[in-house]
Amino acid sequence: MFTKTTFFDYLVIFLFLVVSVLSFKILKDKSSNELVVKILQQNNLIYKDKLSKEKEIQLKNAVIEIKNKKVRVKTSNCPFQVCVHTGWISNAYQQIICIPNKIYISIEPLSLKKIDSITY
């Protein structure tokens, strides 16, 4: 019923793979513009600056570390430490939320554009 796979079958598969990898790389390169980290506590902006600047921010209940174009909650006094266990974030539109301490950390592109959706 099915014929043997031919050279053209392999060629089509190879071309699909090449197009997929190239399109992913092009999209990834476009999103790698300058990123900004925003830190809010109780809906008040505490810190907003480029992710490339290294800094350690001491809040009342937590310590936030920005290093090597990544950000994390280093320590927190919340009971389950979910924000600490989230670890480092470095991509646009990623976020860390600490509900007990009402801390919200997000990474955004410097030039904020409207987007439909993002999948990781």
Beta strands, then each sheet from edge to edge (+ up, - down):
strand 1: 35-41
strand 2: 44-50
strand 3: 55-58
strand 4: 62-67
strand 5: 70-76
strand 6: 95-98
strand 7: 103-109
sheet 1: 2+ 1- 7+ 6-
sheet 2: 3+ 4- 5+
end
